[in-house]
Amino acid sequence: MAIQVNMHEAKSQLSALVEKVLAGEQVTIARAGSPVVDLVMHRESGPVIGMLRGEFSYDAEEFDAADAEITAQFYGEHA
């Protein structure tokens, strides 16, 4: 069941509203009767950029050779 509360009520009953969200209810906070935000349960975010830094290595010569080959193919030059 979805409920909508005004900003003042949300301020004074935040703990109760959080419990409702944790129980599966949808809570919308409104200002002057217009919905402004939805109160939602926190979910862990996905992987962080740079999280695997240092976990992989590459051969620079092999990388440079592949780069030259791809560049030649891109510009239509034949190696």
mmCIF file of the N, C-alpha and C atoms, coordinates in Angstrom:
data_MODEL
# 
_entry.id   MODEL 
# 
loop_
_atom_site.group_PDB 
_atom_site.id 
_atom_site.type_symbol 
_atom_site.label_atom_id 
_atom_site.label_alt_id 
_atom_site.label_comp_id 
_atom_site.label_asym_id 
_atom_site.label_entity_id 
_atom_site.label_seq_id 
_atom_site.pdbx_PDB_ins_code 
_atom_site.Cartn_x 
_atom_site.Cartn_y 
_atom_site.Cartn_z 
_atom_site.occupancy 
_atom_site.B_iso_or_equiv 
_atom_site.pdbx_formal_charge 
_atom_site.auth_seq_id 
_atom_site.auth_comp_id 
_atom_site.auth_asym_id 
_atom_site.auth_atom_id 
_atom_site.pdbx_PDB_model_num 
ATOM 1   N N  . MET A 1 1  ? 0.842  -1.179 0.000   1.00 0.00 ? 1  MET A N  1 
ATOM 2   C CA . MET A 1 1  ? 0.000  0.000  0.000   1.00 0.00 ? 1  MET A CA 1 
ATOM 3   C C  . MET A 1 1  ? 0.890  1.245  0.000   1.00 0.00 ? 1  MET A C  1 
ATOM 4   N N  . ALA A 1 2  ? 0.584  2.194  -0.869  1.00 0.00 ? 2  ALA A N  1 
ATOM 5   C CA . ALA A 1 2  ? 1.362  3.423  -0.955  1.00 0.00 ? 2  ALA A CA 1 
ATOM 6   C C  . ALA A 1 2  ? 0.749  4.493  -0.057  1.00 0.00 ? 2  ALA A C  1 
ATOM 7   N N  . ILE A 1 3  ? 1.614  5.209  0.641   1.00 0.00 ? 3  ILE A N  1 
ATOM 8   C CA . ILE A 1 3  ? 1.125  6.316  1.468   1.00 0.00 ? 3  ILE A CA 1 
ATOM 9   C C  . ILE A 1 3  ? 1.889  7.582  1.108   1.00 0.00 ? 3  ILE A C  1 
ATOM 10  N N  . GLN A 1 4  ? 1.222  8.710  1.266   1.00 0.00 ? 4  GLN A N  1 
ATOM 11  C CA . GLN A 1 4  ? 1.856  9.998  1.021   1.00 0.00 ? 4  GLN A CA 1 
ATOM 12  C C  . GLN A 1 4  ? 1.721  10.830 2.289   1.00 0.00 ? 4  GLN A C  1 
ATOM 13  N N  . VAL A 1 5  ? 2.828  11.430 2.712   1.00 0.00 ? 5  VAL A N  1 
ATOM 14  C CA . VAL A 1 5  ? 2.824  12.272 3.905   1.00 0.00 ? 5  VAL A CA 1 
ATOM 15  C C  . VAL A 1 5  ? 3.418  13.624 3.547   1.00 0.00 ? 5  VAL A C  1 
ATOM 16  N N  . ASN A 1 6  ? 3.009  14.643 4.278   1.00 0.00 ? 6  ASN A N  1 
ATOM 17  C CA . ASN A 1 6  ? 3.582  15.960 4.015   1.00 0.00 ? 6  ASN A CA 1 
ATOM 18  C C  . ASN A 1 6  ? 4.933  16.077 4.725   1.00 0.00 ? 6  ASN A C  1 
ATOM 19  N N  . MET A 1 7  ? 5.671  17.090 4.366   1.00 0.00 ? 7  MET A N  1 
ATOM 20  C CA . MET A 1 7  ? 7.032  17.262 4.869   1.00 0.00 ? 7  MET A CA 1 
ATOM 21  C C  . MET A 1 7  ? 7.064  17.336 6.398   1.00 0.00 ? 7  MET A C  1 
ATOM 22  N N  . HIS A 1 8  ? 6.145  18.087 6.997   1.00 0.00 ? 8  HIS A N  1 
ATOM 23  C CA . HIS A 1 8  ? 6.120  18.223 8.458   1.00 0.00 ? 8  HIS A CA 1 
ATOM 24  C C  . HIS A 1 8  ? 5.892  16.870 9.122   1.00 0.00 ? 8  HIS A C  1 
ATOM 25  N N  . GLU A 1 9  ? 4.937  16.101 8.605   1.00 0.00 ? 9  GLU A N  1 
ATOM 26  C CA . GLU A 1 9  ? 4.670  14.773 9.168   1.00 0.00 ? 9  GLU A CA 1 
ATOM 27  C C  . GLU A 1 9  ? 5.885  13.858 9.004   1.00 0.00 ? 9  GLU A C  1 
ATOM 28  N N  . ALA A 1 10 ? 6.550  13.949 7.861   1.00 0.00 ? 10 ALA A N  1 
ATOM 29  C CA . ALA A 1 10 ? 7.739  13.124 7.620   1.00 0.00 ? 10 ALA A CA 1 
ATOM 30  C C  . ALA A 1 10 ? 8.834  13.444 8.625   1.00 0.00 ? 10 ALA A C  1 
ATOM 31  N N  . LYS A 1 11 ? 9.012  14.732 8.938   1.00 0.00 ? 11 LYS A N  1 
ATOM 32  C CA . LYS A 1 11 ? 10.028 15.130 9.915   1.00 0.00 ? 11 LYS A CA 1 
ATOM 33  C C  . LYS A 1 11 ? 9.725  14.562 11.294  1.00 0.00 ? 11 LYS A C  1 
ATOM 34  N N  . SER A 1 12 ? 8.467  14.621 11.686  1.00 0.00 ? 12 SER A N  1 
ATOM 35  C CA . SER A 1 12 ? 8.123  14.195 13.038  1.00 0.00 ? 12 SER A CA 1 
ATOM 36  C C  . SER A 1 12 ? 7.939  12.688 13.176  1.00 0.00 ? 12 SER A C  1 
ATOM 37  N N  . GLN A 1 13 ? 7.747  11.965 12.062  1.00 0.00 ? 13 GLN A N  1 
ATOM 38  C CA . GLN A 1 13 ? 7.506  10.525 12.131  1.00 0.00 ? 13 GLN A CA 1 
ATOM 39  C C  . GLN A 1 13 ? 8.473  9.724  11.275  1.00 0.00 ? 13 GLN A C  1 
ATOM 40  N N  . LEU A 1 14 ? 9.688  10.208 11.137  1.00 0.00 ? 14 LEU A N  1 
ATOM 41  C CA . LEU A 1 14 ? 10.653 9.555  10.246  1.00 0.00 ? 14 LEU A CA 1 
ATOM 42  C C  . LEU A 1 14 ? 10.891 8.098  10.618  1.00 0.00 ? 14 LEU A C  1 
ATOM 43  N N  . SER A 1 15 ? 11.080 7.809  11.888  1.00 0.00 ? 15 SER A N  1 
ATOM 44  C CA . SER A 1 15 ? 11.351 6.419  12.298  1.00 0.00 ? 15 SER A CA 1 
ATOM 45  C C  . SER A 1 15 ? 10.212 5.494  11.900  1.00 0.00 ? 15 SER A C  1 
ATOM 46  N N  . ALA A 1 16 ? 8.989  5.918  12.106  1.00 0.00 ? 16 ALA A N  1 
ATOM 47  C CA . ALA A 1 16 ? 7.827  5.099  11.751  1.00 0.00 ? 16 ALA A CA 1 
ATOM 48  C C  . ALA A 1 16 ? 7.734  4.911  10.240  1.00 0.00 ? 16 ALA A C  1 
ATOM 49  N N  . LEU A 1 17 ? 8.058  5.953  9.484   1.00 0.00 ? 17 LEU A N  1 
ATOM 50  C CA . LEU A 1 17 ? 8.019  5.854  8.025   1.00 0.00 ? 17 LEU A CA 1 
ATOM 51  C C  . LEU A 1 17 ? 9.095  4.897  7.507   1.00 0.00 ? 17 LEU A C  1 
ATOM 52  N N  . VAL A 1 18 ? 10.260 4.940  8.123   1.00 0.00 ? 18 VAL A N  1 
ATOM 53  C CA . VAL A 1 18 ? 11.333 4.013  7.738   1.00 0.00 ? 18 VAL A CA 1 
ATOM 54  C C  . VAL A 1 18 ? 10.885 2.582  7.993   1.00 0.00 ? 18 VAL A C  1 
ATOM 55  N N  . GLU A 1 19 ? 10.246 2.333  9.103   1.00 0.00 ? 19 GLU A N  1 
ATOM 56  C CA . GLU A 1 19 ? 9.745  0.986  9.401   1.00 0.00 ? 19 GLU A CA 1 
ATOM 57  C C  . GLU A 1 19 ? 8.731  0.534  8.360   1.00 0.00 ? 19 GLU A C  1 
ATOM 58  N N  . LYS A 1 20 ? 7.896  1.436  7.899   1.00 0.00 ? 20 LYS A N  1 
ATOM 59  C CA . LYS A 1 20 ? 6.917  1.090  6.860   1.00 0.00 ? 20 LYS A CA 1 
ATOM 60  C C  . LYS A 1 20 ? 7.620  0.699  5.563   1.00 0.00 ? 20 LYS A C  1 
ATOM 61  N N  . VAL A 1 21 ? 8.654  1.456  5.206   1.00 0.00 ? 21 VAL A N  1 
ATOM 62  C CA . VAL A 1 21 ? 9.415  1.131  3.991   1.00 0.00 ? 21 VAL A CA 1 
ATOM 63  C C  . VAL A 1 21 ? 10.073 -0.234 4.142   1.00 0.00 ? 21 VAL A C  1 
ATOM 64  N N  . LEU A 1 22 ? 10.662 -0.502 5.300   1.00 0.00 ? 22 LEU A N  1 
ATOM 65  C CA . LEU A 1 22 ? 11.307 -1.795 5.534   1.00 0.00 ? 22 LEU A CA 1 
ATOM 66  C C  . LEU A 1 22 ? 10.301 -2.941 5.490   1.00 0.00 ? 22 LEU A C  1 
ATOM 67  N N  . ALA A 1 23 ? 9.034  -2.645 5.783   1.00 0.00 ? 23 ALA A N  1 
ATOM 68  C CA . ALA A 1 23 ? 7.975  -3.650 5.735   1.00 0.00 ? 23 ALA A CA 1 
ATOM 69  C C  . ALA A 1 23 ? 7.408  -3.806 4.324   1.00 0.00 ? 23 ALA A C  1 
ATOM 70  N N  . GLY A 1 24 ? 7.923  -3.025 3.376   1.00 0.00 ? 24 GLY A N  1 
ATOM 71  C CA . GLY A 1 24 ? 7.514  -3.183 1.987   1.00 0.00 ? 24 GLY A CA 1 
ATOM 72  C C  . GLY A 1 24 ? 6.545  -2.136 1.473   1.00 0.00 ? 24 GLY A C  1 
ATOM 73  N N  . GLU A 1 25 ? 6.181  -1.163 2.286   1.00 0.00 ? 25 GLU A N  1 
ATOM 74  C CA . GLU A 1 25 ? 5.261  -0.128 1.834   1.00 0.00 ? 25 GLU A CA 1 
ATOM 75  C C  . GLU A 1 25 ? 6.009  0.951  1.058   1.00 0.00 ? 25 GLU A C  1 
ATOM 76  N N  . GLN A 1 26 ? 5.295  1.625  0.173   1.00 0.00 ? 26 GLN A N  1 
ATOM 77  C CA . GLN A 1 26 ? 5.860  2.737  -0.581  1.00 0.00 ? 26 GLN A CA 1 
ATOM 78  C C  . GLN A 1 26 ? 5.475  4.025  0.134   1.00 0.00 ? 26 GLN A C  1 
ATOM 79  N N  . VAL A 1 27 ? 6.456  4.850  0.441   1.00 0.00 ? 27 VAL A N  1 
ATOM 80  C CA . VAL A 1 27 ? 6.214  6.109  1.146   1.00 0.00 ? 27 VAL A CA 1 
ATOM 81  C C  . VAL A 1 27 ? 6.693  7.260  0.260   1.00 0.00 ? 27 VAL A C  1 
ATOM 82  N N  . THR A 1 28 ? 5.788  8.204  0.014   1.00 0.00 ? 28 THR A N  1 
ATOM 83  C CA . THR A 1 28 ? 6.116  9.394  -0.757  1.00 0.00 ? 28 THR A CA 1 
ATOM 84  C C  . THR A 1 28 ? 5.978  10.607 0.153   1.00 0.00 ? 28 THR A C  1 
ATOM 85  N N  . ILE A 1 29 ? 6.969  11.474 0.100   1.00 0.00 ? 29 ILE A N  1 
ATOM 86  C CA . ILE A 1 29 ? 6.935  12.707 0.889   1.00 0.00 ? 29 ILE A CA 1 
ATOM 87  C C  . ILE A 1 29 ? 6.548  13.841 -0.056  1.00 0.00 ? 29 ILE A C  1 
ATOM 88  N N  . ALA A 1 30 ? 5.563  14.630 0.384   1.00 0.00 ? 30 ALA A N  1 
ATOM 89  C CA . ALA A 1 30 ? 5.030  15.700 -0.462  1.00 0.00 ? 30 ALA A CA 1 
ATOM 90  C C  . ALA A 1 30 ? 5.260  17.060 0.173   1.00 0.00 ? 30 ALA A C  1 
ATOM 91  N N  . ARG A 1 31 ? 5.261  18.074 -0.669  1.00 0.00 ? 31 ARG A N  1 
ATOM 92  C CA . ARG A 1 31 ? 5.333  19.462 -0.218  1.00 0.00 ? 31 ARG A CA 1 
ATOM 93  C C  . ARG A 1 31 ? 4.134  20.180 -0.835  1.00 0.00 ? 31 ARG A C  1 
ATOM 94  N N  . ALA A 1 32 ? 3.288  20.725 0.005   1.00 0.00 ? 32 ALA A N  1 
ATOM 95  C CA . ALA A 1 32 ? 2.061  21.408 -0.436  1.00 0.00 ? 32 ALA A CA 1 
ATOM 96  C C  . ALA A 1 32 ? 1.196  20.485 -1.289  1.00 0.00 ? 32 ALA A C  1 
ATOM 97  N N  . GLY A 1 33 ? 1.176  19.204 -0.932  1.00 0.00 ? 33 GLY A N  1 
ATOM 98  C CA . GLY A 1 33 ? 0.329  18.241 -1.626  1.00 0.00 ? 33 GLY A CA 1 
ATOM 99  C C  . GLY A 1 33 ? 0.921  17.656 -2.885  1.00 0.00 ? 33 GLY A C  1 
ATOM 100 N N  . SER A 1 34 ? 2.082  18.135 -3.323  1.00 0.00 ? 34 SER A N  1 
ATOM 101 C CA . SER A 1 34 ? 2.738  17.619 -4.530  1.00 0.00 ? 34 SER A CA 1 
ATOM 102 C C  . SER A 1 34 ? 3.872  16.686 -4.140  1.00 0.00 ? 34 SER A C  1 
ATOM 103 N N  . PRO A 1 35 ? 3.887  15.459 -4.682  1.00 0.00 ? 35 PRO A N  1 
ATOM 104 C CA . PRO A 1 35 ? 4.968  14.520 -4.366  1.00 0.00 ? 35 PRO A CA 1 
ATOM 105 C C  . PRO A 1 35 ? 6.330  15.105 -4.705  1.00 0.00 ? 35 PRO A C  1 
ATOM 106 N N  . VAL A 1 36 ? 7.277  14.942 -3.778  1.00 0.00 ? 36 VAL A N  1 
ATOM 107 C CA . VAL A 1 36 ? 8.623  15.479 -3.983  1.00 0.00 ? 36 VAL A CA 1 
ATOM 108 C C  . VAL A 1 36 ? 9.645  14.350 -4.056  1.00 0.00 ? 36 VAL A C  1 
ATOM 109 N N  . VAL A 1 37 ? 9.618  13.451 -3.066  1.00 0.00 ? 37 VAL A N  1 
ATOM 110 C CA . VAL A 1 37 ? 10.580 12.348 -3.035  1.00 0.00 ? 37 VAL A CA 1 
ATOM 111 C C  . VAL A 1 37 ? 9.891  11.077 -2.560  1.00 0.00 ? 37 VAL A C  1 
ATOM 112 N N  . ASP A 1 38 ? 10.489 9.949  -2.939  1.00 0.00 ? 38 ASP A N  1 
ATOM 113 C CA . ASP A 1 38 ? 10.062 8.650  -2.431  1.00 0.00 ? 38 ASP A CA 1 
ATOM 114 C C  . ASP A 1 38 ? 11.093 8.172  -1.422  1.00 0.00 ? 38 ASP A C  1 
ATOM 115 N N  . LEU A 1 39 ? 10.613 7.628  -0.329  1.00 0.00 ? 39 LEU A N  1 
ATOM 116 C CA . LEU A 1 39 ? 11.492 7.057  0.685   1.00 0.00 ? 39 LEU A CA 1 
ATOM 117 C C  . LEU A 1 39 ? 11.689 5.595  0.290   1.00 0.00 ? 39 LEU A C  1 
ATOM 118 N N  . VAL A 1 40 ? 12.929 5.212  0.016   1.00 0.00 ? 40 VAL A N  1 
ATOM 119 C CA . VAL A 1 40 ? 13.212 3.851  -0.456  1.00 0.00 ? 40 VAL A CA 1 
ATOM 120 C C  . VAL A 1 40 ? 14.281 3.198  0.402   1.00 0.00 ? 40 VAL A C  1 
ATOM 121 N N  . MET A 1 41 ? 14.283 1.874  0.393   1.00 0.00 ? 41 MET A N  1 
ATOM 122 C CA . MET A 1 41 ? 15.266 1.111  1.136   1.00 0.00 ? 41 MET A CA 1 
ATOM 123 C C  . MET A 1 41 ? 16.630 1.226  0.443   1.00 0.00 ? 41 MET A C  1 
ATOM 124 N N  . HIS A 1 42 ? 17.681 1.341  1.208   1.00 0.00 ? 42 HIS A N  1 
ATOM 125 C CA . HIS A 1 42 ? 19.044 1.433  0.668   1.00 0.00 ? 42 HIS A CA 1 
ATOM 126 C C  . HIS A 1 42 ? 19.455 0.097  0.065   1.00 0.00 ? 42 HIS A C  1 
ATOM 127 N N  . ARG A 1 43 ? 20.090 0.164  -1.091  1.00 0.00 ? 43 ARG A N  1 
ATOM 128 C CA . ARG A 1 43 ? 20.648 -1.034 -1.736  1.00 0.00 ? 43 ARG A CA 1 
ATOM 129 C C  . ARG A 1 43 ? 22.125 -0.766 -1.980  1.00 0.00 ? 43 ARG A C  1 
ATOM 130 N N  . GLU A 1 44 ? 22.947 -1.766 -1.756  1.00 0.00 ? 44 GLU A N  1 
ATOM 131 C CA . GLU A 1 44 ? 24.385 -1.611 -1.991  1.00 0.00 ? 44 GLU A CA 1 
ATOM 132 C C  . GLU A 1 44 ? 24.623 -1.323 -3.462  1.00 0.00 ? 44 GLU A C  1 
ATOM 133 N N  . SER A 1 45 ? 25.568 -0.458 -3.738  1.00 0.00 ? 45 SER A N  1 
ATOM 134 C CA . SER A 1 45 ? 25.880 -0.114 -5.119  1.00 0.00 ? 45 SER A CA 1 
ATOM 135 C C  . SER A 1 45 ? 26.759 -1.187 -5.738  1.00 0.00 ? 45 SER A C  1 
ATOM 136 N N  . GLY A 1 46 ? 26.924 -1.097 -7.036  1.00 0.00 ? 46 GLY A N  1 
ATOM 137 C CA . GLY A 1 46 ? 27.735 -2.052 -7.774  1.00 0.00 ? 46 GLY A CA 1 
ATOM 138 C C  . GLY A 1 46 ? 29.215 -1.812 -7.552  1.00 0.00 ? 46 GLY A C  1 
ATOM 139 N N  . PRO A 1 47 ? 30.023 -2.403 -8.398  1.00 0.00 ? 47 PRO A N  1 
ATOM 140 C CA . PRO A 1 47 ? 31.475 -2.273 -8.251  1.00 0.00 ? 47 PRO A CA 1 
ATOM 141 C C  . PRO A 1 47 ? 31.940 -0.829 -8.383  1.00 0.00 ? 47 PRO A C  1 
ATOM 142 N N  . VAL A 1 48 ? 33.004 -0.521 -7.702  1.00 0.00 ? 48 VAL A N  1 
ATOM 143 C CA . VAL A 1 48 ? 33.584 0.812  -7.727  1.00 0.00 ? 48 VAL A CA 1 
ATOM 144 C C  . VAL A 1 48 ? 34.681 0.845  -8.779  1.00 0.00 ? 48 VAL A C  1 
ATOM 145 N N  . ILE A 1 49 ? 34.712 1.910  -9.568  1.00 0.00 ? 49 ILE A N  1 
ATOM 146 C CA . ILE A 1 49 ? 35.750 2.038  -10.591 1.00 0.00 ? 49 ILE A CA 1 
ATOM 147 C C  . ILE A 1 49 ? 37.108 2.058  -9.907  1.00 0.00 ? 49 ILE A C  1 
ATOM 148 N N  . GLY A 1 50 ? 38.023 1.269  -10.402 1.00 0.00 ? 50 GLY A N  1 
ATOM 149 C CA . GLY A 1 50 ? 39.350 1.177  -9.820  1.00 0.00 ? 50 GLY A CA 1 
ATOM 150 C C  . GLY A 1 50 ? 39.458 0.088  -8.774  1.00 0.00 ? 50 GLY A C  1 
ATOM 151 N N  . MET A 1 51 ? 38.354 -0.597 -8.541  1.00 0.00 ? 51 MET A N  1 
ATOM 152 C CA . MET A 1 51 ? 38.306 -1.621 -7.503  1.00 0.00 ? 51 MET A CA 1 
ATOM 153 C C  . MET A 1 51 ? 39.313 -2.763 -7.756  1.00 0.00 ? 51 MET A C  1 
ATOM 154 N N  . LEU A 1 52 ? 39.568 -3.063 -9.022  1.00 0.00 ? 52 LEU A N  1 
ATOM 155 C CA . LEU A 1 52 ? 40.464 -4.174 -9.359  1.00 0.00 ? 52 LEU A CA 1 
ATOM 156 C C  . LEU A 1 52 ? 41.858 -3.692 -9.765  1.00 0.00 ? 52 LEU A C  1 
ATOM 157 N N  . ARG A 1 53 ? 42.179 -2.455 -9.428  1.00 0.00 ? 53 ARG A N  1 
ATOM 158 C CA . ARG A 1 53 ? 43.489 -1.911 -9.780  1.00 0.00 ? 53 ARG A CA 1 
ATOM 159 C C  . ARG A 1 53 ? 44.586 -2.812 -9.214  1.00 0.00 ? 53 ARG A C  1 
ATOM 160 N N  . GLY A 1 54 ? 45.539 -3.167 -10.060 1.00 0.00 ? 54 GLY A N  1 
ATOM 161 C CA . GLY A 1 54 ? 46.655 -3.999 -9.633  1.00 0.00 ? 54 GLY A CA 1 
ATOM 162 C C  . GLY A 1 54 ? 46.378 -5.489 -9.745  1.00 0.00 ? 54 GLY A C  1 
ATOM 163 N N  . GLU A 1 55 ? 45.169 -5.868 -10.135 1.00 0.00 ? 55 GLU A N  1 
ATOM 164 C CA . GLU A 1 55 ? 44.804 -7.280 -10.233 1.00 0.00 ? 55 GLU A CA 1 
ATOM 165 C C  . GLU A 1 55 ? 45.181 -7.879 -11.578 1.00 0.00 ? 55 GLU A C  1 
ATOM 166 N N  . PHE A 1 56 ? 45.417 -7.037 -12.592 1.00 0.00 ? 56 PHE A N  1 
ATOM 167 C CA . PHE A 1 56 ? 45.710 -7.524 -13.927 1.00 0.00 ? 56 PHE A CA 1 
ATOM 168 C C  . PHE A 1 56 ? 47.011 -6.912 -14.418 1.00 0.00 ? 56 PHE A C  1 
ATOM 169 N N  . SER A 1 57 ? 47.663 -7.625 -15.308 1.00 0.00 ? 57 SER A N  1 
ATOM 170 C CA . SER A 1 57 ? 48.878 -7.087 -15.914 1.00 0.00 ? 57 SER A CA 1 
ATOM 171 C C  . SER A 1 57 ? 48.791 -7.322 -17.421 1.00 0.00 ? 57 SER A C  1 
ATOM 172 N N  . TYR A 1 58 ? 49.625 -6.629 -18.162 1.00 0.00 ? 58 TYR A N  1 
ATOM 173 C CA . TYR A 1 58 ? 49.654 -6.815 -19.611 1.00 0.00 ? 58 TYR A CA 1 
ATOM 174 C C  . TYR A 1 58 ? 51.076 -6.636 -20.107 1.00 0.00 ? 58 TYR A C  1 
ATOM 175 N N  . ASP A 1 59 ? 51.326 -7.201 -21.271 1.00 0.00 ? 59 ASP A N  1 
ATOM 176 C CA . ASP A 1 59 ? 52.627 -7.097 -21.916 1.00 0.00 ? 59 ASP A CA 1 
ATOM 177 C C  . ASP A 1 59 ? 52.591 -5.863 -22.814 1.00 0.00 ? 59 ASP A C  1 
ATOM 178 N N  . ALA A 1 60 ? 53.389 -4.835 -22.492 1.00 0.00 ? 60 ALA A N  1 
ATOM 179 C CA . ALA A 1 60 ? 53.356 -3.565 -23.220 1.00 0.00 ? 60 ALA A CA 1 
ATOM 180 C C  . ALA A 1 60 ? 53.683 -3.745 -24.696 1.00 0.00 ? 60 ALA A C  1 
ATOM 181 N N  . GLU A 1 61 ? 54.635 -4.616 -25.024 1.00 0.00 ? 61 GLU A N  1 
ATOM 182 C CA . GLU A 1 61 ? 54.994 -4.819 -26.431 1.00 0.00 ? 61 GLU A CA 1 
ATOM 183 C C  . GLU A 1 61 ? 53.832 -5.431 -27.205 1.00 0.00 ? 61 GLU A C  1 
ATOM 184 N N  . GLU A 1 62 ? 53.167 -6.405 -26.591 1.00 0.00 ? 62 GLU A N  1 
ATOM 185 C CA . GLU A 1 62 ? 52.013 -7.038 -27.232 1.00 0.00 ? 62 GLU A CA 1 
ATOM 186 C C  . GLU A 1 62 ? 50.878 -6.017 -27.393 1.00 0.00 ? 62 GLU A C  1 
ATOM 187 N N  . PHE A 1 63 ? 50.695 -5.195 -26.397 1.00 0.00 ? 63 PHE A N  1 
ATOM 188 C CA . PHE A 1 63 ? 49.661 -4.165 -26.454 1.00 0.00 ? 63 PHE A CA 1 
ATOM 189 C C  . PHE A 1 63 ? 49.947 -3.171 -27.575 1.00 0.00 ? 63 PHE A C  1 
ATOM 190 N N  . ASP A 1 64 ? 51.199 -2.712 -27.674 1.00 0.00 ? 64 ASP A N  1 
ATOM 191 C CA . ASP A 1 64 ? 51.573 -1.753 -28.714 1.00 0.00 ? 64 ASP A CA 1 
ATOM 192 C C  . ASP A 1 64 ? 51.427 -2.354 -30.106 1.00 0.00 ? 64 ASP A C  1 
ATOM 193 N N  . ALA A 1 65 ? 51.773 -3.629 -30.267 1.00 0.00 ? 65 ALA A N  1 
ATOM 194 C CA . ALA A 1 65 ? 51.643 -4.295 -31.564 1.00 0.00 ? 65 ALA A CA 1 
ATOM 195 C C  . ALA A 1 65 ? 50.166 -4.383 -31.950 1.00 0.00 ? 65 ALA A C  1 
ATOM 196 N N  . ALA A 1 66 ? 49.326 -4.732 -31.013 1.00 0.00 ? 66 ALA A N  1 
ATOM 197 C CA . ALA A 1 66 ? 47.892 -4.810 -31.292 1.00 0.00 ? 66 ALA A CA 1 
ATOM 198 C C  . ALA A 1 66 ? 47.357 -3.428 -31.627 1.00 0.00 ? 66 ALA A C  1 
ATOM 199 N N  . ASP A 1 67 ? 47.834 -2.399 -30.927 1.00 0.00 ? 67 ASP A N  1 
ATOM 200 C CA . ASP A 1 67 ? 47.381 -1.041 -31.179 1.00 0.00 ? 67 ASP A CA 1 
ATOM 201 C C  . ASP A 1 67 ? 47.734 -0.608 -32.600 1.00 0.00 ? 67 ASP A C  1 
ATOM 202 N N  . ALA A 1 68 ? 48.925 -0.931 -33.056 1.00 0.00 ? 68 ALA A N  1 
ATOM 203 C CA . ALA A 1 68 ? 49.343 -0.570 -34.407 1.00 0.00 ? 68 ALA A CA 1 
ATOM 204 C C  . ALA A 1 68 ? 48.490 -1.296 -35.439 1.00 0.00 ? 68 ALA A C  1 
ATOM 205 N N  . GLU A 1 69 ? 48.187 -2.554 -35.182 1.00 0.00 ? 69 GLU A N  1 
ATOM 206 C CA . GLU A 1 69 ? 47.369 -3.345 -36.108 1.00 0.00 ? 69 GLU A CA 1 
ATOM 207 C C  . GLU A 1 69 ? 45.943 -2.776 -36.193 1.00 0.00 ? 69 GLU A C  1 
ATOM 208 N N  . ILE A 1 70 ? 45.385 -2.447 -35.061 1.00 0.00 ? 70 ILE A N  1 
ATOM 209 C CA . ILE A 1 70 ? 44.026 -1.886 -35.032 1.00 0.00 ? 70 ILE A CA 1 
ATOM 210 C C  . ILE A 1 70 ? 43.998 -0.527 -35.715 1.00 0.00 ? 70 ILE A C  1 
ATOM 211 N N  . THR A 1 71 ? 45.015 0.306  -35.468 1.00 0.00 ? 71 THR A N  1 
ATOM 212 C CA . THR A 1 71 ? 45.091 1.615  -36.108 1.00 0.00 ? 71 THR A CA 1 
ATOM 213 C C  . THR A 1 71 ? 45.160 1.465  -37.621 1.00 0.00 ? 71 THR A C  1 
ATOM 214 N N  . ALA A 1 72 ? 45.957 0.528  -38.095 1.00 0.00 ? 72 ALA A N  1 
ATOM 215 C CA . ALA A 1 72 ? 46.074 0.295  -39.539 1.00 0.00 ? 72 ALA A CA 1 
ATOM 216 C C  . ALA A 1 72 ? 44.734 -0.154 -40.120 1.00 0.00 ? 72 ALA A C  1 
ATOM 217 N N  . GLN A 1 73 ? 44.022 -1.025 -39.421 1.00 0.00 ? 73 GLN A N  1 
ATOM 218 C CA . GLN A 1 73 ? 42.720 -1.484 -39.904 1.00 0.00 ? 73 GLN A CA 1 
ATOM 219 C C  . GLN A 1 73 ? 41.704 -0.338 -39.891 1.00 0.00 ? 73 GLN A C  1 
ATOM 220 N N  . PHE A 1 74 ? 41.764 0.484  -38.900 1.00 0.00 ? 74 PHE A N  1 
ATOM 221 C CA . PHE A 1 74 ? 40.824 1.587  -38.772 1.00 0.00 ? 74 PHE A CA 1 
ATOM 222 C C  . PHE A 1 74 ? 40.976 2.580  -39.907 1.00 0.00 ? 74 PHE A C  1 
ATOM 223 N N  . TYR A 1 75 ? 42.219 2.908  -40.246 1.00 0.00 ? 75 TYR A N  1 
ATOM 224 C CA . TYR A 1 75 ? 42.468 3.891  -41.300 1.00 0.00 ? 75 TYR A CA 1 
ATOM 225 C C  . TYR A 1 75 ? 42.578 3.272  -42.678 1.00 0.00 ? 75 TYR A C  1 
ATOM 226 N N  . GLY A 1 76 ? 42.350 1.979  -42.792 1.00 0.00 ? 76 GLY A N  1 
ATOM 227 C CA . GLY A 1 76 ? 42.343 1.313  -44.079 1.00 0.00 ? 76 GLY A CA 1 
ATOM 228 C C  . GLY A 1 76 ? 43.701 0.997  -44.635 1.00 0.00 ? 76 GLY A C  1 
ATOM 229 N N  . GLU A 1 77 ? 44.721 1.119  -43.840 1.00 0.00 ? 77 GLU A N  1 
ATOM 230 C CA . GLU A 1 77 ? 46.071 0.798  -44.288 1.00 0.00 ? 77 GLU A CA 1 
ATOM 231 C C  . GLU A 1 77 ? 46.315 -0.689 -44.101 1.00 0.00 ? 77 GLU A C  1 
ATOM 232 N N  . HIS A 1 78 ? 47.057 -1.263 -45.002 1.00 0.00 ? 78 HIS A N  1 
ATOM 233 C CA . HIS A 1 78 ? 47.372 -2.692 -44.893 1.00 0.00 ? 78 HIS A CA 1 
ATOM 234 C C  . HIS A 1 78 ? 48.774 -2.836 -44.340 1.00 0.00 ? 78 HIS A C  1 
ATOM 235 N N  . ALA A 1 79 ? 48.869 -3.650 -43.327 1.00 0.00 ? 79 ALA A N  1 
ATOM 236 C CA . ALA A 1 79 ? 50.168 -3.849 -42.675 1.00 0.00 ? 79 ALA A CA 1 
ATOM 237 C C  . ALA A 1 79 ? 51.045 -4.750 -43.497 1.00 0.00 ? 79 ALA A C  1 
# 
